[in-house]
Amino acid sequence: MNDDQLPVPDNPYEPSIVGDESNSLPSRSRGQVDASGPTRTGLLMIYYGIVAFIAGLILTVIVGIGMFGTLTAGSSSSGIAGFLSFGLLIPLALVLIGAGVAFLGKVVCLFGGKLHGGNTPLLLSIFASLIQFLINLLEDILLGLLLAPEFAAVATFTLAVVKYALTVASYVLFLVYLRRLTEHLGKLDLVNQASSLIRLVITVAVLTVVIPFPVVFFSLSMGALGAFPVFALVLIVFVTLVVAFVKYCNYIKRVADSLRV
């Protein structure tokens, strides 16, 4: 057998030729990805980690409402403390476990092989999440030991801006990675959805920064009359955030399902 007749090894990410070809893109850099298993596992870890995180937040709100009801009922402080200790244990554990599993899912995706140009945004997304975690971990130390008290307010605001920027960057970079992955898969619909989600995430990020200014304006200038426009603005941001988050989670699940072998 001549060298030019050697069989070409199968690419686990190569899309099937069966189906509607109009919904596919040419797979670029074929052979660069070694296995779909780790990538799919990582994406599912991210998806279910987010689900656990959200469940923990919802339970925390429910427990908080229960604590408020117990407090207003005139229970003793010791009873409140006991309720706080045991009632928040499970939701806080879910929040921490969910966040940890979602982060580890990104790391697992790295073992899916070398995607042409795709691993760079994934690595940057992981790095942004790590920096944010370190800032959260060391924030009190940075404010208490390294900064003078008179600069505490400015430092707190600066750290908040940095953490917010890192959060947005982490989401956007991960979506860029998924867009490149779906380009490699040849899935035009998933590529377009990734691009739409990137725009949506940036829109939500901008709204979250811009909306507080008119909220403060209406609150200060209109007093009680400004309650409705303030509520409407906050509702717009909240609904947009929920829609973006649901679409983000659903997209991750769709990409994971497209890797099923």
C-alpha positions in Angstrom: 0.0 0.0 0.0 1.4 3.4 -1.0 1.7 6.2 1.6 -1.0 8.2 -0.2 -3.4 5.2 0.3 -3.0 5.0 4.1 -6.4 5.3 5.8 -7.1 8.7 7.4 -7.9 8.3 11.2 -11.5 9.3 12.2 -12.0 12.6 13.9 -14.4 12.3 16.8 -15.5 15.9 16.3 -16.1 15.6 12.5 -19.8 16.1 11.7 -21.8 13.4 10.1 -22.4 13.8 6.4 -25.9 12.6 6.9 -28.5 15.4 7.3 -29.1 18.9 6.1 -25.8 20.2 4.7 -27.2 23.7 4.6 -27.0 23.8 8.4 -23.3 22.9 8.5 -20.0 24.7 8.1 -16.8 23.1 6.8 -15.0 21.7 9.7 -11.7 23.6 10.1 -8.4 22.1 11.4 -9.7 18.5 11.3 -7.5 16.2 13.3 -6.6 18.9 15.8 -9.0 17.6 18.5 -8.2 14.2 20.0 -11.4 13.2 21.8 -14.9 14.4 22.4 -15.4 12.6 25.7 -13.5 15.0 28.0 -15.0 18.1 26.3 -18.6 16.7 26.6 -17.9 15.7 30.2 -16.6 19.1 31.0 -19.6 20.9 29.4 -22.0 18.7 31.4 -20.1 19.4 34.6 -20.5 23.2 33.9 -24.2 22.7 33.1 -25.1 20.7 36.2 -22.8 22.8 38.3 -24.7 25.9 37.3 -28.0 24.1 38.1 -26.7 23.2 41.6 -25.5 26.8 42.1 -28.9 28.2 41.1 -30.7 25.7 43.3 -28.5 26.7 46.2 -29.4 30.4 45.7 -33.1 29.7 45.5 -32.9 27.6 48.7 -31.0 30.4 50.3 -33.7 32.9 49.5 -36.4 30.5 50.9 -34.4 30.0 54.1 -33.9 33.7 54.3 -37.6 34.3 54.1 -38.2 31.7 56.8 -35.6 33.3 59.0 -37.2 36.7 58.5 -40.6 35.2 59.5 -39.1 33.6 62.5 -37.4 36.9 63.5 -40.6 38.9 63.2 -42.5 36.3 65.2 -40.3 37.2 68.2 -38.2 34.1 68.5 -35.2 34.1 70.8 -31.8 35.0 69.4 -30.5 31.5 70.1 -33.3 30.0 68.1 -32.4 32.4 65.2 -28.8 31.4 65.4 -29.6 27.7 65.3 -32.0 28.2 62.4 -29.2 30.1 60.6 -26.6 27.5 61.2 -28.6 24.5 60.1 -31.0 26.1 57.6 -28.3 27.6 55.5 -25.9 24.7 55.5 -27.4 22.8 52.5 -28.0 25.8 50.2 -24.6 27.2 50.9 -23.1 23.8 50.3 -24.9 23.6 47.0 -23.7 27.1 46.0 -20.1 26.2 46.7 -20.2 22.7 45.2 -22.0 24.0 42.1 -19.5 26.8 41.5 -16.6 24.4 42.1 -18.0 21.8 39.7 -18.7 24.4 37.0 -15.1 25.7 37.3 -13.6 22.2 37.2 -15.8 21.5 34.1 -13.8 24.2 32.2 -10.5 22.6 33.2 -11.8 19.2 32.0 -12.6 20.7 28.6 -8.9 21.3 28.2 -8.3 17.6 28.0 -10.6 17.3 25.0 -7.6 18.0 22.6 -6.1 20.9 20.9 -8.7 22.9 19.0 -7.3 25.3 16.5 -7.2 28.7 18.3 -9.9 27.5 20.6 -8.0 26.7 23.7 -6.6 30.2 24.1 -10.0 31.8 25.1 -10.8 28.8 27.3 -7.5 29.2 29.2 -8.1 32.9 29.5 -11.6 32.2 30.8 -10.2 29.9 33.4 -7.5 32.4 34.3 -10.2 35.2 34.8 -12.2 32.9 37.1 -9.1 32.1 39.1 -8.1 35.7 39.5 -11.7 36.6 40.6 -11.6 33.7 43.2 -8.3 35.0 44.6 -9.6 38.5 44.9 -12.7 37.3 46.8 -10.4 35.2 49.0 -7.9 37.9 49.7 -10.2 41.0 49.6 -10.4 41.5 53.3 -6.6 41.0 53.7 -6.0 43.5 50.8 -8.3 46.1 52.3 -7.2 45.6 55.9 -3.5 45.2 55.7 -2.3 46.7 52.5 -4.3 49.8 52.2 -4.7 52.8 54.5 -8.2 53.2 56.0 -8.9 56.4 54.1 -8.5 54.6 50.8 -10.8 51.7 51.8 -13.9 53.0 50.0 -11.9 53.7 46.8 -10.2 50.3 47.0 -13.5 48.5 47.6 -15.1 50.1 44.6 -12.0 49.3 42.4 -12.0 45.7 43.5 -15.7 45.5 42.7 -15.2 46.8 39.2 -12.3 44.4 38.6 -14.3 41.4 39.8 -17.3 42.5 37.6 -15.0 42.9 34.6 -13.5 39.4 35.2 -16.9 37.8 35.5 -18.0 39.3 32.2 -14.7 38.4 30.5 -15.0 34.8 31.8 -18.4 34.3 30.3 -17.5 36.0 27.0 -14.2 34.1 26.6 -15.9 30.8 27.3 -18.6 31.6 24.6 -15.8 32.4 22.2 -14.3 29.0 22.9 -17.7 27.3 22.3 -18.2 29.3 19.1 -14.8 28.0 17.7 -15.6 24.5 18.9 -19.0 24.5 17.1 -17.3 26.0 14.0 -15.0 22.9 14.1 -18.1 20.7 14.4 -19.6 22.4 11.4 -22.8 23.4 13.3 -24.0 26.6 11.8 -26.9 27.0 14.2 -24.7 26.6 17.2 -22.1 29.1 15.8 -24.8 31.7 15.3 -26.3 31.1 18.7 -22.9 31.6 20.3 -22.5 34.9 18.5 -26.0 36.0 19.7 -25.2 35.0 23.3 -21.9 37.0 23.3 -23.9 40.1 22.2 -26.5 39.4 24.8 -24.0 39.0 27.6 -22.3 42.2 26.7 -25.7 43.9 26.5 -26.6 42.7 30.0 -23.1 43.8 31.3 -23.6 47.3 29.9 -27.2 47.6 31.2 -26.1 46.5 34.7 -23.5 49.4 34.7 -25.8 52.0 33.1 -29.1 51.4 34.8 -28.1 52.5 38.3 -27.6 56.1 37.0 -31.3 56.7 35.9 -32.4 54.7 39.0 -30.6 57.2 41.3 -31.9 60.1 39.2 -35.6 59.0 39.4 -35.2 58.2 43.1 -33.7 61.6 44.0 -35.6 63.8 41.6 -39.1 62.3 41.8 -39.3 60.8 45.2 -42.3 58.5 45.6 -43.3 59.2 42.0 -40.1 57.7 40.8 -40.9 54.3 42.3 -42.5 53.0 39.1 -39.8 54.0 36.6 -37.2 52.6 39.1 -39.1 49.4 39.4 -39.4 49.2 35.6 -35.7 49.7 35.0 -34.7 47.1 37.6 -37.3 44.7 36.1 -35.8 45.1 32.6 -32.3 44.3 33.9 -33.5 41.4 35.9 -35.6 39.8 33.1 -32.7 40.3 30.6 -30.3 38.7 33.0 -32.5 35.7 33.6 -33.1 35.3 29.9 -29.4 35.5 29.2 -28.5 33.0 31.9 -31.2 30.5 30.8 -30.0 30.7 27.2 -26.4 30.3 28.3 -27.2 27.1 30.2 -29.3 25.7 27.4 -26.6 26.5 24.9 -23.9 24.6 26.9 -26.3 21.6 27.1 -26.9 21.7 23.3 -23.2 21.8 22.5 -22.6 18.9 24.9 -25.4 16.9 23.2 -23.8 17.6 19.8 -20.7 15.8 21.1 -22.6 12.6 22.0 -21.0 9.6 20.3 
